[in-house]
């Protein structure tokens, strides 16, 4: 077996090559995280009566409520629409982040490693 190689590694990948690959993956992951943080995700509820915008850092950055959605006799409906819009925008951000990570790792589940 060649010196500085790992058993079972295809082609006898040496430690230096493996470290270089890990550093490249880490740099790409950082780039993707920074890009993710600048994205925005918009979701609506109540037939467009409420619109929520979140960013990739899971911060609510905008909330639009149409005047017709405000019914003093049914505040709970408005609350439900706000919650639904915000949660859906957050899910969209999570799904996008997971898809990007999957592309980076080639579909490997790294169990929260990154």
N, CA, C and O atoms as a GROMACS GRO file, in nm:
protein
  456
    1UNK      N    1   0.085  -0.117   0.000
    1UNK     CA    2   0.000   0.000   0.000
    1UNK      C    3   0.089   0.124   0.000
    1UNK      O    4   0.192   0.126   0.068
    2UNK      N    5   0.050   0.224  -0.074
    2UNK     CA    6   0.129   0.347  -0.084
    2UNK      C    7   0.128   0.422   0.048
    2UNK      O    8   0.030   0.420   0.123
    3UNK      N    9   0.238   0.488   0.073
    3UNK     CA   10   0.250   0.567   0.196
    3UNK      C   11   0.151   0.683   0.192
    3UNK      O   12   0.128   0.741   0.086
    4UNK      N   13   0.091   0.718   0.309
    4UNK     CA   14  -0.005   0.827   0.323
    4UNK      C   15  -0.135   0.805   0.246
    4UNK      O   16  -0.202   0.901   0.208
    5UNK      N   17  -0.171   0.680   0.223
    5UNK     CA   18  -0.300   0.656   0.157
    5UNK      C   19  -0.392   0.587   0.255
    5UNK      O   20  -0.347   0.525   0.352
    6UNK      N   21  -0.521   0.597   0.231
    6UNK     CA   22  -0.621   0.536   0.317
    6UNK      C   23  -0.667   0.406   0.256
    6UNK      O   24  -0.688   0.397   0.135
    7UNK      N   25  -0.684   0.305   0.341
    7UNK     CA   26  -0.735   0.178   0.293
    7UNK      C   27  -0.876   0.197   0.240
    7UNK      O   28  -0.957   0.267   0.300
    8UNK      N   29  -0.903   0.135   0.132
    8UNK     CA   30  -1.038   0.138   0.078
    8UNK      C   31  -1.071   0.263  -0.002
    8UNK      O   32  -1.181   0.274  -0.056
    9UNK      N   33  -0.980   0.358  -0.010
    9UNK     CA   34  -1.007   0.480  -0.086
    9UNK      C   35  -0.979   0.451  -0.233
    9UNK      O   36  -0.873   0.398  -0.266
   10UNK      N   37  -1.070   0.486  -0.321
   10UNK     CA   38  -1.050   0.462  -0.464
   10UNK      C   39  -0.925   0.532  -0.513
   10UNK      O   40  -0.903   0.650  -0.487
   11UNK      N   41  -0.845   0.458  -0.583
   11UNK     CA   42  -0.724   0.515  -0.642
   11UNK      C   43  -0.619   0.552  -0.538
   11UNK      O   44  -0.522   0.620  -0.571
   12UNK      N   45  -0.636   0.508  -0.414
   12UNK     CA   46  -0.537   0.539  -0.311
   12UNK      C   47  -0.527   0.688  -0.283
   12UNK      O   48  -0.416   0.740  -0.270
   13UNK      N   49  -0.641   0.758  -0.273
   13UNK     CA   50  -0.640   0.902  -0.248
   13UNK      C   51  -0.556   0.930  -0.124
   13UNK      O   52  -0.582   0.875  -0.017
   14UNK      N   53  -0.456   1.015  -0.136
   14UNK     CA   54  -0.371   1.044  -0.023
   14UNK      C   55  -0.430   1.152   0.066
   14UNK      O   56  -0.527   1.219   0.030
   15UNK      N   57  -0.371   1.167   0.182
   15UNK     CA   58  -0.423   1.259   0.282
   15UNK      C   59  -0.423   1.403   0.232
   15UNK      O   60  -0.518   1.477   0.259
   16UNK      N   61  -0.321   1.443   0.162
   16UNK     CA   62  -0.313   1.581   0.111
   16UNK      C   63  -0.425   1.610   0.013
   16UNK      O   64  -0.488   1.716   0.018
   17UNK      N   65  -0.450   1.515  -0.076
   17UNK     CA   66  -0.557   1.534  -0.174
   17UNK      C   67  -0.693   1.539  -0.105
   17UNK      O   68  -0.780   1.616  -0.143
   18UNK      N   69  -0.709   1.455  -0.003
   18UNK     CA   70  -0.835   1.453   0.070
   18UNK      C   71  -0.857   1.585   0.145
   18UNK      O   72  -0.968   1.637   0.146
   19UNK      N   73  -0.753   1.640   0.206
   19UNK     CA   74  -0.762   1.767   0.276
   19UNK      C   75  -0.793   1.881   0.179
   19UNK      O   76  -0.872   1.970   0.209
   20UNK      N   77  -0.730   1.876   0.062
   20UNK     CA   78  -0.755   1.979  -0.038
   20UNK      C   79  -0.901   1.975  -0.082
   20UNK      O   80  -0.964   2.080  -0.098
   21UNK      N   81  -0.955   1.856  -0.101
   21UNK     CA   82  -1.095   1.841  -0.140
   21UNK      C   83  -1.188   1.892  -0.030
   21UNK      O   84  -1.289   1.956  -0.058
   22UNK      N   85  -1.154   1.862   0.096
   22UNK     CA   86  -1.236   1.908   0.209
   22UNK      C   87  -1.233   2.060   0.219
   22UNK      O   88  -1.336   2.122   0.246
   23UNK      N   89  -1.118   2.122   0.197
   23UNK     CA   90  -1.108   2.268   0.200
   23UNK      C   91  -1.189   2.331   0.088
   23UNK      O   92  -1.255   2.433   0.107
   24UNK      N   93  -1.184   2.269  -0.029
   24UNK     CA   94  -1.261   2.320  -0.143
   24UNK      C   95  -1.411   2.312  -0.111
   24UNK      O   96  -1.485   2.406  -0.141
   25UNK      N   97  -1.455   2.201  -0.052
   25UNK     CA   98  -1.595   2.185  -0.017
   25UNK      C   99  -1.636   2.288   0.088
   25UNK      O  100  -1.745   2.345   0.082
   26UNK      N  101  -1.548   2.312   0.186
   26UNK     CA  102  -1.577   2.410   0.290
   26UNK      C  103  -1.590   2.550   0.232
   26UNK      O  104  -1.680   2.625   0.271
   27UNK      N  105  -1.503   2.587   0.141
   27UNK     CA  106  -1.511   2.718   0.076
   27UNK      C  107  -1.640   2.733  -0.003
   27UNK      O  108  -1.706   2.837   0.000
   28UNK      N  109  -1.676   2.628  -0.074
   28UNK     CA  110  -1.801   2.631  -0.152
   28UNK      C  111  -1.921   2.641  -0.058
   28UNK      O  112  -2.017   2.712  -0.089
   29UNK      N  113  -1.917   2.571   0.054
   29UNK     CA  114  -2.027   2.576   0.150
   29UNK      C  115  -2.041   2.717   0.206
   29UNK      O  116  -2.153   2.767   0.220
   30UNK      N  117  -1.931   2.782   0.240
   30UNK     CA  118  -1.936   2.919   0.290
   30UNK      C  119  -1.993   3.014   0.186
   30UNK      O  120  -2.073   3.101   0.219
   31UNK      N  121  -1.953   2.997   0.062
   31UNK     CA  122  -2.006   3.081  -0.047
   31UNK      C  123  -2.157   3.062  -0.059
   31UNK      O  124  -2.231   3.158  -0.074
   32UNK      N  125  -2.200   2.936  -0.052
   32UNK     CA  126  -2.343   2.907  -0.064
   32UNK      C  127  -2.421   2.964   0.055
   32UNK      O  128  -2.532   3.015   0.036
   33UNK      N  129  -2.365   2.957   0.175
   33UNK     CA  130  -2.433   3.013   0.292
   33UNK      C  131  -2.447   3.164   0.280
   33UNK      O  132  -2.552   3.219   0.313
   34UNK      N  133  -2.343   3.230   0.234
   34UNK     CA  134  -2.349   3.375   0.216
   34UNK      C  135  -2.452   3.412   0.111
   34UNK      O  136  -2.528   3.508   0.128
   35UNK      N  137  -2.455   3.337   0.003
   35UNK     CA  138  -2.554   3.360  -0.102
   35UNK      C  139  -2.695   3.337  -0.049
   35UNK      O  140  -2.787   3.414  -0.079
   36UNK      N  141  -2.712   3.231   0.028
   36UNK     CA  142  -2.843   3.197   0.087
   36UNK      C  143  -2.895   3.311   0.174
   36UNK      O  144  -3.014   3.343   0.170
   37UNK      N  145  -2.806   3.371   0.251
   37UNK     CA  146  -2.847   3.479   0.342
   37UNK      C  147  -2.898   3.602   0.269
   37UNK      O  148  -2.974   3.680   0.326
   38UNK      N  149  -2.858   3.621   0.144
   38UNK     CA  150  -2.902   3.740   0.069
   38UNK      C  151  -3.033   3.717  -0.005
   38UNK      O  152  -3.094   3.813  -0.053
   39UNK      N  153  -3.076   3.593  -0.016
   39UNK     CA  154  -3.200   3.563  -0.087
   39UNK      C  155  -3.322   3.600  -0.004
   39UNK      O  156  -3.315   3.605   0.119
   40UNK      N  157  -3.433   3.625  -0.072
   40UNK     CA  158  -3.559   3.648  -0.002
   40UNK      C  159  -3.663   3.550  -0.055
   40UNK      O  160  -3.657   3.505  -0.169
   41UNK      N  161  -3.757   3.517   0.032
   41UNK     CA  162  -3.861   3.420   0.001
   41UNK      C  163  -3.995   3.483   0.039
   41UNK      O  164  -4.013   3.529   0.152
   42UNK      N  165  -4.088   3.484  -0.055
   42UNK     CA  166  -4.217   3.548  -0.034
   42UNK      C  167  -4.326   3.443  -0.040
   42UNK      O  168  -4.326   3.354  -0.125
   43UNK      N  169  -4.419   3.454   0.053
   43UNK     CA  170  -4.534   3.365   0.054
   43UNK      C  171  -4.657   3.447   0.088
   43UNK      O  172  -4.649   3.547   0.159
   44UNK      N  173  -4.771   3.402   0.035
   44UNK     CA  174  -4.897   3.470   0.064
   44UNK      C  175  -4.996   3.372   0.124
   44UNK      O  176  -4.980   3.250   0.112
   45UNK      N  177  -5.096   3.427   0.189
   45UNK     CA  178  -5.206   3.345   0.241
   45UNK      C  179  -5.334   3.426   0.231
   45UNK      O  180  -5.332   3.546   0.203
   46UNK      N  181  -5.445   3.358   0.256
   46UNK     CA  182  -5.574   3.426   0.249
   46UNK      C  183  -5.604   3.480   0.111
   46UNK      O  184  -5.663   3.588   0.097
   47UNK      N  185  -5.564   3.406   0.009
   47UNK     CA  186  -5.589   3.451  -0.128
   47UNK      C  187  -5.513   3.578  -0.163
   47UNK      O  188  -5.561   3.659  -0.242
   48UNK      N  189  -5.396   3.596  -0.104
   48UNK     CA  190  -5.314   3.713  -0.132
   48UNK      C  191  -5.340   3.829  -0.037
   48UNK      O  192  -5.285   3.938  -0.056
   49UNK      N  193  -5.422   3.808   0.064
   49UNK     CA  194  -5.452   3.915   0.159
   49UNK      C  195  -5.332   3.947   0.249
   49UNK      O  196  -5.316   4.060   0.294
   50UNK      N  197  -5.250   3.847   0.275
   50UNK     CA  198  -5.131   3.865   0.359
   50UNK      C  199  -5.010   3.813   0.281
   50UNK      O  200  -5.015   3.706   0.221
   51UNK      N  201  -4.902   3.891   0.283
   51UNK     CA  202  -4.779   3.853   0.216
   51UNK      C  203  -4.664   3.868   0.314
   51UNK      O  204  -4.649   3.974   0.376
   52UNK      N  205  -4.583   3.763   0.328
   52UNK     CA  206  -4.468   3.766   0.418
   52UNK      C  207  -4.340   3.742   0.338
   52UNK      O  208  -4.336   3.656   0.250
   53UNK      N  209  -4.238   3.818   0.371
   53UNK     CA  210  -4.108   3.802   0.308
   53UNK      C  211  -4.004   3.775   0.416
   53UNK      O  212  -3.992   3.851   0.512
   54UNK      N  213  -3.931   3.665   0.399
   54UNK     CA  214  -3.822   3.632   0.490
   54UNK      C  215  -3.693   3.624   0.410
   54UNK      O  216  -3.695   3.605   0.289
   55UNK      N  217  -3.580   3.640   0.480
   55UNK     CA  218  -3.453   3.623   0.412
   55UNK      C  219  -3.393   3.488   0.447
   55UNK      O  220  -3.451   3.412   0.526
   56UNK      N  221  -3.279   3.458   0.391
   56UNK     CA  222  -3.214   3.329   0.415
   56UNK      C  223  -3.163   3.311   0.556
   56UNK      O  224  -3.121   3.201   0.593
   57UNK      N  225  -3.165   3.417   0.636
   57UNK     CA  226  -3.126   3.407   0.777
   57UNK      C  227  -3.249   3.386   0.865
   57UNK      O  228  -3.240   3.396   0.988
   58UNK      N  229  -3.362   3.356   0.804
   58UNK     CA  230  -3.488   3.333   0.874
   58UNK      C  231  -3.536   3.456   0.951
   58UNK      O  232  -3.589   3.445   1.062
   59UNK      N  233  -3.517   3.572   0.891
   59UNK     CA  234  -3.567   3.696   0.949
   59UNK      C  235  -3.685   3.744   0.866
   59UNK      O  236  -3.678   3.746   0.743
   60UNK      N  237  -3.791   3.782   0.932
   60UNK     CA  238  -3.905   3.842   0.864
   60UNK      C  239  -3.865   3.983   0.825
   60UNK      O  240  -3.839   4.065   0.913
   61UNK      N  241  -3.860   4.012   0.695
   61UNK     CA  242  -3.814   4.143   0.650
   61UNK      C  243  -3.926   4.230   0.596
   61UNK      O  244  -3.909   4.351   0.581
   62UNK      N  245  -4.041   4.170   0.567
   62UNK     CA  246  -4.155   4.250   0.519
   62UNK      C  247  -4.284   4.172   0.545
   62UNK      O  248  -4.289   4.050   0.534
   63UNK      N  249  -4.386   4.247   0.580
   63UNK     CA  250  -4.517   4.189   0.602
   63UNK      C  251  -4.620   4.286   0.546
   63UNK      O  252  -4.628   4.401   0.589
   64UNK      N  253  -4.697   4.241   0.449
   64UNK     CA  254  -4.800   4.324   0.387
   64UNK      C  255  -4.937   4.266   0.420
   64UNK      O  256  -4.960   4.146   0.404
   65UNK      N  257  -5.027   4.351   0.467
   65UNK     CA  258  -5.164   4.309   0.499
   65UNK      C  259  -5.258   4.403   0.425
   65UNK      O  260  -5.255   4.525   0.447
   66UNK      N  261  -5.341   4.349   0.339
   66UNK     CA  262  -5.438   4.431   0.266
   66UNK      C  263  -5.547   4.476   0.363
   66UNK      O  264  -5.589   4.399   0.450
   67UNK      N  265  -5.593   4.597   0.348
   67UNK     CA  266  -5.696   4.650   0.439
   67UNK      C  267  -5.820   4.561   0.450
   67UNK      O  268  -5.881   4.553   0.556
   68UNK      N  269  -5.857   4.495   0.341
   68UNK     CA  270  -5.975   4.408   0.344
   68UNK      C  271  -5.958   4.289   0.438
   68UNK      O  272  -6.056   4.226   0.478
   69UNK      N  273  -5.832   4.257   0.473
   69UNK     CA  274  -5.806   4.143   0.562
   69UNK      C  275  -5.832   4.178   0.708
   69UNK      O  276  -5.840   4.089   0.794
   70UNK      N  277  -5.844   4.307   0.736
   70UNK     CA  278  -5.860   4.351   0.874
   70UNK      C  279  -6.009   4.359   0.908
   70UNK      O  280  -6.081   4.448   0.863
   71UNK      N  281  -6.052   4.263   0.987
   71UNK     CA  282  -6.190   4.258   1.034
   71UNK      C  283  -6.185   4.258   1.187
   71UNK      O  284  -6.144   4.158   1.247
   72UNK      N  285  -6.226   4.368   1.250
   72UNK     CA  286  -6.218   4.375   1.396
   72UNK      C  287  -6.295   4.264   1.467
   72UNK      O  288  -6.267   4.232   1.582
   73UNK      N  289  -6.392   4.206   1.397
   73UNK     CA  290  -6.470   4.098   1.458
   73UNK      C  291  -6.406   3.961   1.437
   73UNK      O  292  -6.454   3.861   1.492
   74UNK      N  293  -6.299   3.955   1.360
   74UNK     CA  294  -6.235   3.826   1.333
   74UNK      C  295  -6.082   3.842   1.329
   74UNK      O  296  -6.019   3.811   1.228
   75UNK      N  297  -6.026   3.889   1.438
   75UNK     CA  298  -5.881   3.909   1.448
   75UNK      C  299  -5.808   3.776   1.436
   75UNK      O  300  -5.697   3.771   1.382
   76UNK      N  301  -5.868   3.671   1.485
   76UNK     CA  302  -5.804   3.539   1.480
   76UNK      C  303  -5.777   3.495   1.337
   76UNK      O  304  -5.676   3.430   1.311
   77UNK      N  305  -5.865   3.528   1.245
   77UNK     CA  306  -5.844   3.492   1.104
   77UNK      C  307  -5.720   3.562   1.050
   77UNK      O  308  -5.639   3.500   0.980
   78UNK      N  309  -5.704   3.689   1.082
   78UNK     CA  310  -5.587   3.764   1.038
   78UNK      C  311  -5.460   3.704   1.099
   78UNK      O  312  -5.359   3.689   1.030
   79UNK      N  313  -5.464   3.671   1.225
   79UNK     CA  314  -5.349   3.609   1.290
   79UNK      C  315  -5.311   3.478   1.222
   79UNK      O  316  -5.194   3.452   1.198
   80UNK      N  317  -5.410   3.398   1.189
   80UNK     CA  318  -5.384   3.271   1.121
   80UNK      C  319  -5.322   3.293   0.983
   80UNK      O  320  -5.232   3.219   0.943
   81UNK      N  321  -5.370   3.395   0.911
   81UNK     CA  322  -5.314   3.423   0.779
   81UNK      C  323  -5.170   3.469   0.789
   81UNK      O  324  -5.087   3.430   0.707
   82UNK      N  325  -5.138   3.551   0.888
   82UNK     CA  326  -5.000   3.597   0.907
   82UNK      C  327  -4.909   3.479   0.940
   82UNK      O  328  -4.802   3.463   0.881
   83UNK      N  329  -4.953   3.396   1.033
   83UNK     CA  330  -4.873   3.279   1.071
   83UNK      C  331  -4.852   3.187   0.951
   83UNK      O  332  -4.741   3.138   0.929
   84UNK      N  333  -4.956   3.163   0.873
   84UNK     CA  334  -4.945   3.075   0.757
   84UNK      C  335  -4.847   3.130   0.654
   84UNK      O  336  -4.765   3.056   0.600
   85UNK      N  337  -4.855   3.260   0.626
   85UNK     CA  338  -4.766   3.320   0.526
   85UNK      C  339  -4.621   3.316   0.573
   85UNK      O  340  -4.532   3.283   0.494
   86UNK      N  341  -4.597   3.348   0.699
   86UNK     CA  342  -4.459   3.348   0.751
   86UNK      C  343  -4.404   3.206   0.752
   86UNK      O  344  -4.291   3.183   0.709
   87UNK      N  345  -4.482   3.111   0.800
   87UNK     CA  346  -4.434   2.973   0.804
   87UNK      C  347  -4.404   2.918   0.666
   87UNK      O  348  -4.304   2.847   0.648
   88UNK      N  349  -4.486   2.949   0.569
   88UNK     CA  350  -4.462   2.899   0.433
   88UNK      C  351  -4.336   2.963   0.373
   88UNK      O  352  -4.260   2.895   0.304
   89UNK      N  353  -4.313   3.090   0.399
   89UNK     CA  354  -4.191   3.155   0.351
   89UNK      C  355  -4.068   3.093   0.416
   89UNK      O  356  -3.965   3.075   0.351
   90UNK      N  357  -4.077   3.061   0.544
   90UNK     CA  358  -3.966   2.995   0.615
   90UNK      C  359  -3.940   2.856   0.556
   90UNK      O  360  -3.824   2.816   0.538
   91UNK      N  361  -4.047   2.783   0.526
   91UNK     CA  362  -4.030   2.650   0.464
   91UNK      C  363  -3.962   2.661   0.328
   91UNK      O  364  -3.879   2.577   0.293
   92UNK      N  365  -3.998   2.764   0.252
   92UNK     CA  366  -3.934   2.783   0.122
   92UNK      C  367  -3.785   2.810   0.138
   92UNK      O  368  -3.705   2.758   0.061
   93UNK      N  369  -3.748   2.889   0.238
   93UNK     CA  370  -3.606   2.917   0.264
   93UNK      C  371  -3.534   2.789   0.304
   93UNK      O  372  -3.423   2.763   0.258
   94UNK      N  373  -3.596   2.708   0.391
   94UNK     CA  374  -3.535   2.582   0.435
   94UNK      C  375  -3.518   2.485   0.319
   94UNK      O  376  -3.413   2.421   0.306
   95UNK      N  377  -3.619   2.474   0.235
   95UNK     CA  378  -3.614   2.383   0.121
   95UNK      C  379  -3.503   2.423   0.025
   95UNK      O  380  -3.429   2.338  -0.025
   96UNK      N  381  -3.491   2.553  -0.002
   96UNK     CA  382  -3.386   2.602  -0.091
   96UNK      C  383  -3.248   2.572  -0.032
   96UNK      O  384  -3.159   2.528  -0.104
   97UNK      N  385  -3.231   2.596   0.097
   97UNK     CA  386  -3.102   2.570   0.162
   97UNK      C  387  -3.068   2.420   0.156
   97UNK      O  388  -2.954   2.383   0.129
   98UNK      N  389  -3.167   2.336   0.181
   98UNK     CA  390  -3.144   2.190   0.177
   98UNK      C  391  -3.109   2.144   0.036
   98UNK      O  392  -3.021   2.060   0.018
   99UNK      N  393  -3.176   2.200  -0.064
   99UNK     CA  394  -3.145   2.163  -0.202
   99UNK      C  395  -3.003   2.205  -0.240
   99UNK      O  396  -2.932   2.130  -0.306
  100UNK      N  397  -2.963   2.324  -0.197
  100UNK     CA  398  -2.827   2.371  -0.226
  100UNK      C  399  -2.723   2.282  -0.157
  100UNK      O  400  -2.622   2.248  -0.218
  101UNK      N  401  -2.748   2.245  -0.034
  101UNK     CA  402  -2.654   2.160   0.040
  101UNK      C  403  -2.646   2.022  -0.026
  101UNK      O  404  -2.538   1.963  -0.034
  102UNK      N  405  -2.759   1.971  -0.072
  102UNK     CA  406  -2.761   1.841  -0.138
  102UNK      C  407  -2.677   1.843  -0.265
  102UNK      O  408  -2.606   1.747  -0.295
  103UNK      N  409  -2.684   1.954  -0.339
  103UNK     CA  410  -2.602   1.966  -0.459
  103UNK      C  411  -2.454   1.968  -0.424
  103UNK      O  412  -2.372   1.909  -0.495
  104UNK      N  413  -2.420   2.036  -0.314
  104UNK     CA  414  -2.280   2.046  -0.273
  104UNK      C  415  -2.225   1.911  -0.229
  104UNK      O  416  -2.112   1.875  -0.263
  105UNK      N  417  -2.304   1.837  -0.154
  105UNK     CA  418  -2.256   1.710  -0.098
  105UNK      C  419  -2.284   1.592  -0.189
  105UNK      O  420  -2.254   1.478  -0.153
  106UNK      N  421  -2.342   1.616  -0.304
  106UNK     CA  422  -2.371   1.507  -0.395
  106UNK      C  423  -2.479   1.414  -0.343
  106UNK      O  424  -2.483   1.296  -0.376
  107UNK      N  425  -2.568   1.469  -0.259
  107UNK     CA  426  -2.678   1.390  -0.206
  107UNK      C  427  -2.644   1.313  -0.080
  107UNK      O  428  -2.729   1.242  -0.026
  108UNK      N  429  -2.520   1.325  -0.031
  108UNK     CA  430  -2.482   1.256   0.093
  108UNK      C  431  -2.551   1.320   0.211
  108UNK      O  432  -2.556   1.443   0.220
  109UNK      N  433  -2.603   1.242   0.301
  109UNK     CA  434  -2.660   1.294   0.424
  109UNK      C  435  -2.548   1.297   0.527
  109UNK      O  436  -2.506   1.192   0.575
  110UNK      N  437  -2.501   1.417   0.560
  110UNK     CA  438  -2.390   1.429   0.653
  110UNK      C  439  -2.436   1.447   0.796
  110UNK      O  440  -2.356   1.480   0.883
  111UNK      N  441  -2.564   1.425   0.821
  111UNK     CA  442  -2.617   1.423   0.956
  111UNK      C  443  -2.589   1.548   1.038
  111UNK      O  444  -2.548   1.537   1.154
  112UNK      N  445  -2.609   1.665   0.981
  112UNK     CA  446  -2.589   1.788   1.055
  112UNK      C  447  -2.444   1.829   1.068
  112UNK      O  448  -2.413   1.922   1.142
  113UNK      N  449  -2.355   1.762   0.997
  113UNK     CA  450  -2.214   1.796   1.003
  113UNK      C  451  -2.191   1.938   0.957
  113UNK      O  452  -2.106   2.009   1.010
  114UNK      N  453  -2.268   1.980   0.857
  114UNK     CA  454  -2.254   2.117   0.804
  114UNK      C  455  -2.373   2.198   0.844
  114UNK      O  456  -2.381   2.316   0.810
   0.00000   0.00000   0.00000
